[in-house]
């Protein structure tokens, strides 16, 4: 589905350089179609992204609908715009969230 495809693209975009410069782990709690727990690990050597919980504790946990998530990445939607509706939340390090936006 679109969520899995988005994470496949993200995984392909993860580089050592991003991992070195970001040093953060992002967890996404997605509701709706293709939802569940997903992660982007920009801390562990090599980095990774995919379904399930990250292997280390997440620095940032974002909750949103899977539709908003896919839109956020597909449209390069400004991360914070995605959180304007009351049905989304970010917990954790906001500076890391900005660095994730740069990767997009």
N, C-alpha and C positions, 0 to 999 in steps of 0.2 A: 504493500500500500504506500501512500504518499509519505507517511511518517518514516517507514523503513527506508524508502528511497532517499529521503532527506538525510538520514543518518549515514547512508552509504556515501553520499556526496561529501558530507562533513568528514567522514573517515578518510576519504581520498584527499581532503584539503589539509589534514593535520600534518605538520612538518616538525622536525626537531626544533627548528627555529621558533615556531609558535610555542612549543612546549617550554623551551628555555625562557622565552620572554613572558609567558603568561603565568606558569606555575599555579594553575588553578584547576579544580575539578567541578564540573557543572552537572547537576542532576535535574532531570525534567520529570515532573509528575504530570502526565498528559491524560486528559479525560476524553472520552468519545472514541471514534473510529481509529483503530491502530494505536490506542493509548496505552497507558502503563508507565513503568519506570524506564527511562532511558538516560544515557549519560554521555558526556564528552570529557575525557580525561586529558587535560593539558598540563599534567604534572609528572606522571610516571614516564620513564624513559620511552621515547618513541611516540607516546600519546596513543589514544584510541577513542573510539566512539561506538555506541551500539545499544542494544537492548539490555535491560537489567540494571542492577545497582553497580556503581563503580567499585573497583577493588579497594579503594581508599575512601575515607569520609569526604563527602562533597563539601566544597567551600561555599557553593551557591546552589540553592534549591529553587527551581522555578516551577510554579504550578500554573497550568493553562490548558485550554482545550487543544486537542491535536490539530484541529483546523487552524487555530490561531498560530500554533507553532509552525506549521507548514507554510503559512502565509508570511510569517515573520522572516523565514529563511528565503522563500521563493522571491518575495518582493524586496529583499534586503531591507525590510521594514525596520525602521529605527526600533531598537529593542524596547526603548521606554514607551513608545507608542503602543506596543503590544500590551503593555501593562496598564493602560488607561482604563479599560473596562474593569469593573469591580470583580470580575470572575477570574482574575489572574493575580499571582503574587510572586514576589521575589524575597527570599530570605538569604542573608549572607552578605558577602563582600561585594558592594556595588562597583568598586573600582575594577574588580575582575570581570564583572558583567560588561563594562565598557571595553575591556580588552577582547572579549568574545566578539563584540560588535565589529571590531577592527578586522577580525578574521573573516567575518562574513563579507 
